[in-house]
Amino acid sequence: MLSFVGQFQHTLDAKGRLILPAKFRSEFERGGHLSPNDEQCVALWTPGEFDRRAAEMRSSEKNGGAEERRLLRYWAGQSSDAEFDKQGRFAVPPAVREYANLVDEVLIVGVLDHIELWNPDIYNQMVSSAEAIFKQGRN
């Protein structure tokens, strides 16, 4: 079972590459996959978890209608392979960067079975209500 946890902030370089934190690299020796994710972030999946997510999407599409087919087409069409160099860098394609508004700084967040890439401002807006709940003791 994968257990990606923690968050790290890195900067996209001039070629649109991002450094994957060393803590996460061993799971991506065979590469990975990037895909649009809920709430305007990008998911980075290991090959096995990407296959699992793709199977879920296909099942939903087969049991659904036109909307599920459109969602599957968009998700698959915007997904891409991620290849890592020896420094742990990987290219984030322009369409993926645009979807998540990844311009300069990127927040890399472990979410147990995958990693999410966030614009830090959008992430802070998304989690501020959850932080308030945790501070109140509802966890």
ABEGO torsion letter per residue (X at the ends): XBBBBEBBBBBBBAAGBBBBBAAAAAAAAAEBBBBBBBGGBBBBBBAAAAAAAAAAAAAAAAABBAAAAAAAAAAAAABBBBBBBAAGBBBBBAAAAAAAGBABBBBBBBBGABBBBBBAAAAAAAAAAAAAAAAAGBX
